[in-house]
Amino acid sequence: MARKVFRAMLEARILEMKLSSLYKAGKIVGGVYLGKGQEAVSASLGAQLEMGRDFFAPLIRDQGGRTAFGEEVIDCARTYLGSVLGPMRGRDGNIHRGRPQQGMFAMISHLGAAVPVVAGALLAKRLKGELEGVVGATCIGDGATSTGAFHEGLNTAAVERLPLVVVVANNQFAYSTPNDRQFACADLLDRAKGYGVDGHDLDGTDFLQCLRVMSEAVGRARAGHGPQMVVARLLRLTGHGEHDDGSYVPDTLRAGHLGRDCMDVAAAQIVECGYATTAEIEAWREETGERVQAALAAAQQEPKPDPWTEVWQACSKPLI
């Protein structure tokens, strides 16, 4: 599992660095939001879920989770570059891609909207008698915990005892608003108690801790213990998006423990534990770079949608 998750993190980081370069070169229309610093949390969650059985609603910084869940790199490349062959057929925003038939929901909003959506999908499964062994999960930011959608979705999941896992990536800022101006509770983990759900604390920079806590949270949800809320403490290592320089983040915070790069921590941990060698990691890095570059090059050559011939039908059959 450690090798799988690290390789998903590595692919996500390499892919997003190349997307950043394409954005700055004017090759990508729309925003680019990187998960740099959040890959360990996201990928550890995605790896615990099974595509085709579970539901996963990733957000703007969840490329690591998407990759670990099973998203092909070509899907991402095609969506960002507007290819008609992509999962959204080149006609939706680049961060709103998904394959709902396989359990990966397209992102609606990063402001908590996925919480009630996943809760609703799980409730639908229950009504059909198909919920046993199924887990639904989503990631949100600390800012999203202040929204009505978060409250309504998690409250419903708690009352219905649904197998929902909500991962809160507390990156210390809701865009540019610091925690102390956004919520008054001592710790976001306190909110889990208020909803009557299990709460899990996590150092989001610690790769091995991410693996352990996500396995526990998803396992408890799958075993019938109701909703699980994981609060991961970390820091965005970029701005809110590639359009933002993040100048509002104090240098002292960047230089502190939360400013550690989870990729560096993970590489050191898997070598120390004997899960992989330094040579293997370098080979993975080279192979992944070549594969990502090939996917992006191919997507740039593919046709864009023709508005005069496009069939504007979103879905052809029920998703659940």
Secondary structure, DSSP 8 states (H G I E B T S, - for coil): -HHHHHHHHHHHHHHHHHHHHHHHTT---S-----TTTHHHHHHHHTTS-BTTBEEE--TT-HHHHHHHT--HHHHHHHHTT-TTSTTTT-S-TT---BGGGTB-----SSSTHHHHHHHHHHHHHHTT--TT--EEEEEEGGGGGSHHHHHHHHHHHHHT--EEEEEEE-SEETTEEGGGT--SS-TTHHHHHHT-EEEEEETT-HHHHHHHHHHHHHHHHTT---EEEEEE---SS-SSTT---TTS-HHHHHSGGGS-HHHHHHHHHHHTTSS-HHHHHHHHHHHHHHHHHHHHHHHHS----TTT----S-SS---
